[in-house]
Amino acid sequence: MSPKREKEVPVSVLRKAAELKFIVDETFKIEEALRYARDFVGPVYLSPVNFQTNLDKVSVKRAVAMVLKHPQFRLTMQLHKILDIK
């Protein structure tokens, strides 16, 4: 499940999810992931935003820094975009 910033996900729905994934861009705040992680049992992934085949290096650095600071989260990448697989 990838919670959207515009709408709060109920705890009852969170409990049914197998994993959570947050897209890290220039507006993402780690507090959002920390808040959801309190009520969630399962892996929580941070994924830097990428645009088509262009790797957003700023977002990658932000996501890596967040995972290093908060080791309960995992880093994930949209490899299909990096490799231009449709």
Jmol script that loads the backbone (N, CA, C; Angstrom):
load data "model"
ATOM      1  N   MET A   1       0.840  -1.158   0.000  1.00  0.00           N
ATOM      2  CA  MET A   1       0.000   0.000   0.000  1.00  0.00           C
ATOM      3  C   MET A   1       0.893   1.231   0.000  1.00  0.00           C
ATOM      4  N   SER A   2       0.489   2.191  -0.777  1.00  0.00           N
ATOM      5  CA  SER A   2       1.223   3.453  -0.840  1.00  0.00           C
ATOM      6  C   SER A   2       0.277   4.581  -0.426  1.00  0.00           C
ATOM      7  N   PRO A   3       0.295   4.948   0.863  1.00  0.00           N
ATOM      8  CA  PRO A   3      -0.621   5.992   1.329  1.00  0.00           C
ATOM      9  C   PRO A   3      -0.405   7.309   0.586  1.00  0.00           C
ATOM     10  N   LYS A   4      -1.505   7.974   0.278  1.00  0.00           N
ATOM     11  CA  LYS A   4      -1.443   9.266  -0.394  1.00  0.00           C
ATOM     12  C   LYS A   4      -1.496  10.377   0.641  1.00  0.00           C
ATOM     13  N   ARG A   5      -0.805  11.443   0.387  1.00  0.00           N
ATOM     14  CA  ARG A   5      -0.710  12.541   1.349  1.00  0.00           C
ATOM     15  C   ARG A   5      -2.034  13.257   1.566  1.00  0.00           C
ATOM     16  N   GLU A   6      -2.894  13.229   0.565  1.00  0.00           N
ATOM     17  CA  GLU A   6      -4.139  13.984   0.651  1.00  0.00           C
ATOM     18  C   GLU A   6      -5.166  13.330   1.556  1.00  0.00           C
ATOM     19  N   LYS A   7      -5.023  12.025   1.840  1.00  0.00           N
ATOM     20  CA  LYS A   7      -6.070  11.314   2.560  1.00  0.00           C
ATOM     21  C   LYS A   7      -5.450  10.355   3.581  1.00  0.00           C
ATOM     22  N   GLU A   8      -5.938  10.448   4.803  1.00  0.00           N
ATOM     23  CA  GLU A   8      -5.474   9.573   5.886  1.00  0.00           C
ATOM     24  C   GLU A   8      -6.005   8.153   5.662  1.00  0.00           C
ATOM     25  N   VAL A   9      -5.149   7.157   5.879  1.00  0.00           N
ATOM     26  CA  VAL A   9      -5.554   5.759   5.741  1.00  0.00           C
ATOM     27  C   VAL A   9      -5.977   5.253   7.119  1.00  0.00           C
ATOM     28  N   PRO A  10      -7.174   4.700   7.245  1.00  0.00           N
ATOM     29  CA  PRO A  10      -7.623   4.187   8.535  1.00  0.00           C
ATOM     30  C   PRO A  10      -6.748   3.028   9.023  1.00  0.00           C
ATOM     31  N   VAL A  11      -6.603   2.914  10.335  1.00  0.00           N
ATOM     32  CA  VAL A  11      -5.797   1.850  10.935  1.00  0.00           C
ATOM     33  C   VAL A  11      -6.319   0.479  10.508  1.00  0.00           C
ATOM     34  N   SER A  12      -7.633   0.326  10.390  1.00  0.00           N
ATOM     35  CA  SER A  12      -8.212  -0.958   9.981  1.00  0.00           C
ATOM     36  C   SER A  12      -7.733  -1.371   8.590  1.00  0.00           C
ATOM     37  N   VAL A  13      -7.524  -0.415   7.716  1.00  0.00           N
ATOM     38  CA  VAL A  13      -7.010  -0.708   6.368  1.00  0.00           C
ATOM     39  C   VAL A  13      -5.518  -1.004   6.431  1.00  0.00           C
ATOM     40  N   LEU A  14      -4.789  -0.245   7.241  1.00  0.00           N
ATOM     41  CA  LEU A  14      -3.347  -0.476   7.397  1.00  0.00           C
ATOM     42  C   LEU A  14      -3.056  -1.901   7.838  1.00  0.00           C
ATOM     43  N   ARG A  15      -3.861  -2.404   8.733  1.00  0.00           N
ATOM     44  CA  ARG A  15      -3.628  -3.754   9.284  1.00  0.00           C
ATOM     45  C   ARG A  15      -3.789  -4.844   8.229  1.00  0.00           C
ATOM     46  N   LYS A  16      -4.467  -4.562   7.141  1.00  0.00           N
ATOM     47  CA  LYS A  16      -4.657  -5.540   6.066  1.00  0.00           C
ATOM     48  C   LYS A  16      -3.525  -5.493   5.037  1.00  0.00           C
ATOM     49  N   ALA A  17      -2.729  -4.447   5.060  1.00  0.00           N
ATOM     50  CA  ALA A  17      -1.655  -4.286   4.066  1.00  0.00           C
ATOM     51  C   ALA A  17      -0.460  -5.166   4.425  1.00  0.00           C
ATOM     52  N   ALA A  18       0.238  -5.636   3.408  1.00  0.00           N
ATOM     53  CA  ALA A  18       1.438  -6.452   3.606  1.00  0.00           C
ATOM     54  C   ALA A  18       2.683  -5.587   3.757  1.00  0.00           C
ATOM     55  N   GLU A  19       2.652  -4.398   3.159  1.00  0.00           N
ATOM     56  CA  GLU A  19       3.797  -3.486   3.202  1.00  0.00           C
ATOM     57  C   GLU A  19       3.309  -2.068   2.950  1.00  0.00           C
ATOM     58  N   LEU A  20       4.134  -1.106   3.322  1.00  0.00           N
ATOM     59  CA  LEU A  20       3.860   0.299   3.031  1.00  0.00           C
ATOM     60  C   LEU A  20       5.012   0.850   2.206  1.00  0.00           C
ATOM     61  N   LYS A  21       4.694   1.697   1.249  1.00  0.00           N
ATOM     62  CA  LYS A  21       5.738   2.328   0.432  1.00  0.00           C
ATOM     63  C   LYS A  21       5.436   3.812   0.317  1.00  0.00           C
ATOM     64  N   PHE A  22       6.454   4.617   0.568  1.00  0.00           N
ATOM     65  CA  PHE A  22       6.340   6.058   0.463  1.00  0.00           C
ATOM     66  C   PHE A  22       7.290   6.560  -0.612  1.00  0.00           C
ATOM     67  N   ILE A  23       6.792   7.409  -1.483  1.00  0.00           N
ATOM     68  CA  ILE A  23       7.613   8.004  -2.531  1.00  0.00           C
ATOM     69  C   ILE A  23       8.300   9.242  -1.943  1.00  0.00           C
ATOM     70  N   VAL A  24       9.617   9.247  -2.007  1.00  0.00           N
ATOM     71  CA  VAL A  24      10.405  10.350  -1.459  1.00  0.00           C
ATOM     72  C   VAL A  24      10.701  11.337  -2.581  1.00  0.00           C
ATOM     73  N   ASP A  25      10.107  12.524  -2.453  1.00  0.00           N
ATOM     74  CA  ASP A  25      10.406  13.614  -3.368  1.00  0.00           C
ATOM     75  C   ASP A  25      10.774  14.833  -2.532  1.00  0.00           C
ATOM     76  N   GLU A  26      10.808  15.998  -3.146  1.00  0.00           N
ATOM     77  CA  GLU A  26      11.239  17.199  -2.410  1.00  0.00           C
ATOM     78  C   GLU A  26      10.244  17.619  -1.332  1.00  0.00           C
ATOM     79  N   THR A  27       9.010  17.130  -1.392  1.00  0.00           N
ATOM     80  CA  THR A  27       8.003  17.524  -0.402  1.00  0.00           C
ATOM     81  C   THR A  27       7.770  16.479   0.689  1.00  0.00           C
ATOM     82  N   PHE A  28       8.350  15.280   0.530  1.00  0.00           N
ATOM     83  CA  PHE A  28       8.116  14.210   1.507  1.00  0.00           C
ATOM     84  C   PHE A  28       8.757  14.541   2.846  1.00  0.00           C
ATOM     85  N   LYS A  29       8.001  14.280   3.913  1.00  0.00           N
ATOM     86  CA  LYS A  29       8.491  14.462   5.282  1.00  0.00           C
ATOM     87  C   LYS A  29       8.530  13.101   5.967  1.00  0.00           C
ATOM     88  N   ILE A  30       9.646  12.772   6.600  1.00  0.00           N
ATOM     89  CA  ILE A  30       9.817  11.474   7.258  1.00  0.00           C
ATOM     90  C   ILE A  30       8.767  11.265   8.350  1.00  0.00           C
ATOM     91  N   GLU A  31       8.264  12.336   8.925  1.00  0.00           N
ATOM     92  CA  GLU A  31       7.244  12.222   9.973  1.00  0.00           C
ATOM     93  C   GLU A  31       6.003  11.477   9.477  1.00  0.00           C
ATOM     94  N   GLU A  32       5.721  11.604   8.192  1.00  0.00           N
ATOM     95  CA  GLU A  32       4.583  10.895   7.611  1.00  0.00           C
ATOM     96  C   GLU A  32       4.779   9.381   7.723  1.00  0.00           C
ATOM     97  N   ALA A  33       5.942   8.896   7.342  1.00  0.00           N
ATOM     98  CA  ALA A  33       6.229   7.462   7.427  1.00  0.00           C
ATOM     99  C   ALA A  33       6.284   7.009   8.886  1.00  0.00           C
ATOM    100  N   LEU A  34       6.871   7.823   9.746  1.00  0.00           N
ATOM    101  CA  LEU A  34       6.949   7.471  11.169  1.00  0.00           C
ATOM    102  C   LEU A  34       5.554   7.347  11.780  1.00  0.00           C
ATOM    103  N   ARG A  35       4.657   8.231  11.405  1.00  0.00           N
ATOM    104  CA  ARG A  35       3.289   8.200  11.933  1.00  0.00           C
ATOM    105  C   ARG A  35       2.573   6.918  11.515  1.00  0.00           C
ATOM    106  N   TYR A  36       2.668   6.554  10.242  1.00  0.00           N
ATOM    107  CA  TYR A  36       2.025   5.328   9.774  1.00  0.00           C
ATOM    108  C   TYR A  36       2.686   4.087  10.366  1.00  0.00           C
ATOM    109  N   ALA A  37       3.991   4.112  10.525  1.00  0.00           N
ATOM    110  CA  ALA A  37       4.725   2.941  11.016  1.00  0.00           C
ATOM    111  C   ALA A  37       4.334   2.575  12.445  1.00  0.00           C
ATOM    112  N   ARG A  38       3.871   3.544  13.227  1.00  0.00           N
ATOM    113  CA  ARG A  38       3.453   3.253  14.611  1.00  0.00           C
ATOM    114  C   ARG A  38       2.331   2.225  14.659  1.00  0.00           C
ATOM    115  N   ASP A  39       1.418   2.270  13.703  1.00  0.00           N
ATOM    116  CA  ASP A  39       0.246   1.392  13.694  1.00  0.00           C
ATOM    117  C   ASP A  39       0.366   0.248  12.693  1.00  0.00           C
ATOM    118  N   PHE A  40       1.561   0.017  12.177  1.00  0.00           N
ATOM    119  CA  PHE A  40       1.728  -0.964  11.111  1.00  0.00           C
ATOM    120  C   PHE A  40       2.753  -2.012  11.490  1.00  0.00           C
ATOM    121  N   VAL A  41       2.418  -3.270  11.229  1.00  0.00           N
ATOM    122  CA  VAL A  41       3.358  -4.369  11.429  1.00  0.00           C
ATOM    123  C   VAL A  41       3.711  -4.898  10.041  1.00  0.00           C
ATOM    124  N   GLY A  42       4.936  -4.711   9.637  1.00  0.00           N
ATOM    125  CA  GLY A  42       5.368  -5.132   8.311  1.00  0.00           C
ATOM    126  C   GLY A  42       6.415  -4.170   7.800  1.00  0.00           C
ATOM    127  N   PRO A  43       6.998  -4.481   6.663  1.00  0.00           N
ATOM    128  CA  PRO A  43       8.052  -3.618   6.127  1.00  0.00           C
ATOM    129  C   PRO A  43       7.502  -2.285   5.619  1.00  0.00           C
ATOM    130  N   VAL A  44       8.292  -1.242   5.842  1.00  0.00           N
ATOM    131  CA  VAL A  44       7.965   0.094   5.348  1.00  0.00           C
ATOM    132  C   VAL A  44       9.112   0.519   4.434  1.00  0.00           C
ATOM    133  N   TYR A  45       8.791   0.810   3.185  1.00  0.00           N
ATOM    134  CA  TYR A  45       9.787   1.150   2.180  1.00  0.00           C
ATOM    135  C   TYR A  45       9.755   2.641   1.855  1.00  0.00           C
ATOM    136  N   LEU A  46      10.935   3.188   1.624  1.00  0.00           N
ATOM    137  CA  LEU A  46      11.073   4.548   1.104  1.00  0.00           C
ATOM    138  C   LEU A  46      11.650   4.420  -0.300  1.00  0.00           C
ATOM    139  N   SER A  47      10.975   5.025  -1.252  1.00  0.00           N
ATOM    140  CA  SER A  47      11.371   4.908  -2.652  1.00  0.00           C
ATOM    141  C   SER A  47      11.592   6.292  -3.245  1.00  0.00           C
ATOM    142  N   PRO A  48      12.810   6.600  -3.683  1.00  0.00           N
ATOM    143  CA  PRO A  48      13.038   7.906  -4.300  1.00  0.00           C
ATOM    144  C   PRO A  48      12.247   8.033  -5.603  1.00  0.00           C
ATOM    145  N   VAL A  49      11.699   9.215  -5.818  1.00  0.00           N
ATOM    146  CA  VAL A  49      10.944   9.459  -7.034  1.00  0.00           C
ATOM    147  C   VAL A  49      11.901   9.435  -8.230  1.00  0.00           C
ATOM    148  N   ASN A  50      11.432   8.850  -9.311  1.00  0.00           N
ATOM    149  CA  ASN A  50      12.189   8.836 -10.562  1.00  0.00           C
ATOM    150  C   ASN A  50      11.237   9.162 -11.687  1.00  0.00           C
ATOM    151  N   PHE A  51      11.767   9.775 -12.721  1.00  0.00           N
ATOM    152  CA  PHE A  51      10.955  10.174 -13.851  1.00  0.00           C
ATOM    153  C   PHE A  51      11.441   9.450 -15.099  1.00  0.00           C
ATOM    154  N   GLN A  52      10.616   8.499 -15.561  1.00  0.00           N
ATOM    155  CA  GLN A  52      10.960   7.665 -16.715  1.00  0.00           C
ATOM    156  C   GLN A  52      12.335   7.037 -16.481  1.00  0.00           C
ATOM    157  N   THR A  53      13.299   7.306 -17.332  1.00  0.00           N
ATOM    158  CA  THR A  53      14.621   6.703 -17.168  1.00  0.00           C
ATOM    159  C   THR A  53      15.594   7.644 -16.477  1.00  0.00           C
ATOM    160  N   ASN A  54      15.125   8.807 -16.043  1.00  0.00           N
ATOM    161  CA  ASN A  54      16.003   9.763 -15.369  1.00  0.00           C
ATOM    162  C   ASN A  54      15.994   9.518 -13.863  1.00  0.00           C
ATOM    163  N   LEU A  55      17.134   9.157 -13.328  1.00  0.00           N
ATOM    164  CA  LEU A  55      17.277   8.951 -11.902  1.00  0.00           C
ATOM    165  C   LEU A  55      17.369  10.310 -11.216  1.00  0.00           C
ATOM    166  N   ASP A  56      16.475  10.567 -10.279  1.00  0.00           N
ATOM    167  CA  ASP A  56      16.484  11.826  -9.534  1.00  0.00           C
ATOM    168  C   ASP A  56      17.479  11.680  -8.380  1.00  0.00           C
ATOM    169  N   LYS A  57      18.715  12.083  -8.614  1.00  0.00           N
ATOM    170  CA  LYS A  57      19.791  11.868  -7.648  1.00  0.00           C
ATOM    171  C   LYS A  57      19.552  12.571  -6.320  1.00  0.00           C
ATOM    172  N   VAL A  58      18.887  13.710  -6.343  1.00  0.00           N
ATOM    173  CA  VAL A  58      18.578  14.430  -5.098  1.00  0.00           C
ATOM    174  C   VAL A  58      17.623  13.593  -4.241  1.00  0.00           C
ATOM    175  N   SER A  59      16.603  13.034  -4.871  1.00  0.00           N
ATOM    176  CA  SER A  59      15.648  12.195  -4.135  1.00  0.00           C
ATOM    177  C   SER A  59      16.298  10.902  -3.650  1.00  0.00           C
ATOM    178  N   VAL A  60      17.197  10.346  -4.445  1.00  0.00           N
ATOM    179  CA  VAL A  60      17.923   9.139  -4.015  1.00  0.00           C
ATOM    180  C   VAL A  60      18.740   9.446  -2.764  1.00  0.00           C
ATOM    181  N   LYS A  61      19.463  10.553  -2.768  1.00  0.00           N
ATOM    182  CA  LYS A  61      20.273  10.925  -1.605  1.00  0.00           C
ATOM    183  C   LYS A  61      19.398  11.164  -0.383  1.00  0.00           C
ATOM    184  N   ARG A  62      18.255  11.821  -0.574  1.00  0.00           N
ATOM    185  CA  ARG A  62      17.333  12.057   0.553  1.00  0.00           C
ATOM    186  C   ARG A  62      16.817  10.745   1.119  1.00  0.00           C
ATOM    187  N   ALA A  63      16.402   9.831   0.251  1.00  0.00           N
ATOM    188  CA  ALA A  63      15.860   8.548   0.699  1.00  0.00           C
ATOM    189  C   ALA A  63      16.932   7.730   1.428  1.00  0.00           C
ATOM    190  N   VAL A  64      18.129   7.693   0.886  1.00  0.00           N
ATOM    191  CA  VAL A  64      19.228   6.962   1.539  1.00  0.00           C
ATOM    192  C   VAL A  64      19.522   7.560   2.911  1.00  0.00           C
ATOM    193  N   ALA A  65      19.588   8.876   3.006  1.00  0.00           N
ATOM    194  CA  ALA A  65      19.850   9.538   4.288  1.00  0.00           C
ATOM    195  C   ALA A  65      18.755   9.208   5.299  1.00  0.00           C
ATOM    196  N   MET A  66      17.509   9.176   4.851  1.00  0.00           N
ATOM    197  CA  MET A  66      16.400   8.855   5.752  1.00  0.00           C
ATOM    198  C   MET A  66      16.482   7.424   6.260  1.00  0.00           C
ATOM    199  N   VAL A  67      16.813   6.494   5.377  1.00  0.00           N
ATOM    200  CA  VAL A  67      16.930   5.089   5.775  1.00  0.00           C
ATOM    201  C   VAL A  67      18.115   4.895   6.734  1.00  0.00           C
ATOM    202  N   LEU A  68      19.196   5.591   6.492  1.00  0.00           N
ATOM    203  CA  LEU A  68      20.341   5.489   7.403  1.00  0.00           C
ATOM    204  C   LEU A  68      19.998   6.045   8.783  1.00  0.00           C
ATOM    205  N   LYS A  69      19.218   7.091   8.818  1.00  0.00           N
ATOM    206  CA  LYS A  69      18.822   7.695  10.092  1.00  0.00           C
ATOM    207  C   LYS A  69      17.708   6.893  10.776  1.00  0.00           C
ATOM    208  N   HIS A  70      16.873   6.230   9.983  1.00  0.00           N
ATOM    209  CA  HIS A  70      15.739   5.464  10.506  1.00  0.00           C
ATOM    210  C   HIS A  70      15.833   4.028   9.963  1.00  0.00           C
ATOM    211  N   PRO A  71      16.679   3.198  10.561  1.00  0.00           N
ATOM    212  CA  PRO A  71      16.931   1.860  10.009  1.00  0.00           C
ATOM    213  C   PRO A  71      15.739   0.904  10.055  1.00  0.00           C
ATOM    214  N   GLN A  72      14.640   1.306  10.684  1.00  0.00           N
ATOM    215  CA  GLN A  72      13.448   0.456  10.640  1.00  0.00           C
ATOM    216  C   GLN A  72      12.798   0.494   9.260  1.00  0.00           C
ATOM    217  N   PHE A  73      13.179   1.465   8.433  1.00  0.00           N
ATOM    218  CA  PHE A  73      12.667   1.568   7.067  1.00  0.00           C
ATOM    219  C   PHE A  73      13.663   0.941   6.094  1.00  0.00           C
ATOM    220  N   ARG A  74      13.148   0.540   4.942  1.00  0.00           N
ATOM    221  CA  ARG A  74      13.984  -0.067   3.900  1.00  0.00           C
ATOM    222  C   ARG A  74      13.955   0.808   2.652  1.00  0.00           C
ATOM    223  N   LEU A  75      15.045   0.764   1.914  1.00  0.00           N
ATOM    224  CA  LEU A  75      15.143   1.504   0.658  1.00  0.00           C
ATOM    225  C   LEU A  75      14.688   0.599  -0.477  1.00  0.00           C
ATOM    226  N   THR A  76      13.900   1.153  -1.376  1.00  0.00           N
ATOM    227  CA  THR A  76      13.507   0.425  -2.578  1.00  0.00           C
ATOM    228  C   THR A  76      13.628   1.376  -3.770  1.00  0.00           C
ATOM    229  N   MET A  77      13.916   0.817  -4.917  1.00  0.00           N
ATOM    230  CA  MET A  77      14.070   1.624  -6.131  1.00  0.00           C
ATOM    231  C   MET A  77      13.128   1.079  -7.201  1.00  0.00           C
ATOM    232  N   GLN A  78      12.657   1.950  -8.069  1.00  0.00           N
ATOM    233  CA  GLN A  78      11.816   1.540  -9.182  1.00  0.00           C
ATOM    234  C   GLN A  78      12.727   1.158 -10.349  1.00  0.00           C
ATOM    235  N   LEU A  79      13.291  -0.019 -10.230  1.00  0.00           N
ATOM    236  CA  LEU A  79      14.298  -0.478 -11.183  1.00  0.00           C
ATOM    237  C   LEU A  79      13.764  -0.520 -12.614  1.00  0.00           C
ATOM    238  N   HIS A  80      12.491  -0.844 -12.792  1.00  0.00           N
ATOM    239  CA  HIS A  80      11.943  -0.889 -14.139  1.00  0.00           C
ATOM    240  C   HIS A  80      12.019   0.479 -14.826  1.00  0.00           C
ATOM    241  N   LYS A  81      11.930   1.557 -14.068  1.00  0.00           N
ATOM    242  CA  LYS A  81      12.065   2.887 -14.657  1.00  0.00           C
ATOM    243  C   LYS A  81      13.518   3.181 -15.003  1.00  0.00           C
ATOM    244  N   ILE A  82      14.413   2.797 -14.113  1.00  0.00           N
ATOM    245  CA  ILE A  82      15.844   3.035 -14.345  1.00  0.00           C
ATOM    246  C   ILE A  82      16.314   2.284 -15.590  1.00  0.00           C
ATOM    247  N   LEU A  83      15.811   1.043 -15.768  1.00  0.00           N
ATOM    248  CA  LEU A  83      16.217   0.221 -16.899  1.00  0.00           C
ATOM    249  C   LEU A  83      15.337   0.436 -18.138  1.00  0.00           C
ATOM    250  N   ASP A  84      14.348   1.321 -18.020  1.00  0.00           N
ATOM    251  CA  ASP A  84      13.421   1.643 -19.113  1.00  0.00           C
ATOM    252  C   ASP A  84      12.668   0.394 -19.592  1.00  0.00           C
ATOM    253  N   ILE A  85      12.135  -0.359 -18.629  1.00  0.00           N
ATOM    254  CA  ILE A  85      11.313  -1.529 -18.931  1.00  0.00           C
ATOM    255  C   ILE A  85       9.861  -1.121 -18.750  1.00  0.00           C
ATOM    256  N   LYS A  86       9.052  -1.339 -19.752  1.00  0.00           N
ATOM    257  CA  LYS A  86       7.645  -0.938 -19.689  1.00  0.00           C
ATOM    258  C   LYS A  86       6.752  -2.121 -19.407  1.00  0.00           C
TER     259      LYS A  86
END
end "model"
wireframe off; spacefill off
backbone 0.3
color backbone group
